[in-house]
Amino acid sequence: MLKVAIQMDPIEAVNIESDTTFLQAMEAQNRGYPMWVYDVRTLALEDGQLFCRARPVVLREIVGDHVTFGEETKLDLGRDVDVILMRQDPPFDMAYVTATYLLETVHPATLVVNDPREVRNAPEKLLVTRFPGLTPPTLISSDPVALVDFHARHGDVVLKPLHGAAGSGVVKLKAGDPNLEALIEIHATGSRDPLVIQKFIPAVEKGDKRIILIDGEPVGAINRIPAKGQVRSNLRVGGTAAPVELTARDREICAAIGPTLKARGLIFVGIDVIGDYLTEINVTSPTGAQQLKVFTGVDAAALMWDAIEKKRGERRRART
């Protein structure tokens, strides 16, 4: 029986009908795993041991009454639990990066999902650049000259913050749009991070496909359709989820990236595909599992725990 700690945003505030972490936690509970939740801000490293302040939880699929907390306790994350789910939402800032360093002190003796070192080394809009031929023309830079030149060469483009999430800060610029330089200046006032500029893919009007991969293998997909007149399809900013089948191109993309994901210990991953192009590989707290289960019956949370149990079993056998 696995003992599980979940590092997440407040569980009492989640939408239980759409939240992927809640589905993962419910599946853990259904398997009889003792389970605690904790806030990343309570992590504390002392003399080589990593602790947190955590609360045991009992979950229910009742809107407005979905969680009961037990008494807060101090957990030694290297000794008291077998698995940690790292599921707090971005922004992927230095606080997030620091959390990966802290969790790395207990992994893999305590299995952290996803591997904290690889989460840190795989920013979601950068990892895709390792797979030439799968992505649309893309430039990552802070240099206004380079960004303006890319825009001039590629016409309609999408501009977005490198470490943004959930569609935040994503804008479409038409060919010749005079606002690019002003947007670069606005971004620079609040961040030193580069921007991503990418050739616009008209197929986004038909949807931005979220494909979930478990230990490198695709298990299913949903389509996220943007609201009329919008370019952002993320569900948190008004996109609508719809059922969709995996195409031959989708499977080609998954086959190309799957071995890398598996080798890096990225067990639960959500990739974004627009038309024939891979646009993001999401490894921090990918979403879409609840919608996938509703549309197809595929339970990505159950498949994730199957993969985790397998890995824990392999580790036990290797130690004996």
ZIZINOR-V764479 format. One record per run of one state. SS is the DSSP state (H for helix, E for strand, C for the rest). FROM is the first residue (numbers start at 1). TO is the last residue. If there is no record, write none. Layout:
SS;FROM;TO / SS;FROM;TO
//
This chain:
C;1;3 / E;4;7 / C;8;10 / H;11;13 / C;14;19 / H;20;30 / C;31;34 / E;35;38 / C;39;39 / H;40;42 / C;43;43 / E;44;46 / C;47;48 / E;49;59 / C;60;66 / E;67;76 / C;77;82 / E;83;86 / C;87;93 / H;94;104 / C;105;110 / E;111;113 / C;114;115 / H;116;121 / C;122;126 / H;127;130 / C;131;137 / E;138;141 / C;142;143 / H;144;154 / C;155;156 / E;157;161 / C;162;170 / E;171;173 / C;174;179 / H;180;190 / C;191;194 / E;195;199 / C;200;201 / H;202;206 / C;207;207 / E;208;214 / C;215;216 / E;217;225 / C;226;234 / H;235;237 / C;238;239 / E;240;243 / C;244;247 / H;248;263 / C;264;267 / E;268;274 / C;275;276 / E;277;282 / C;283;288 / H;289;296 / C;297;299 / H;300;319 / C;320;320
//
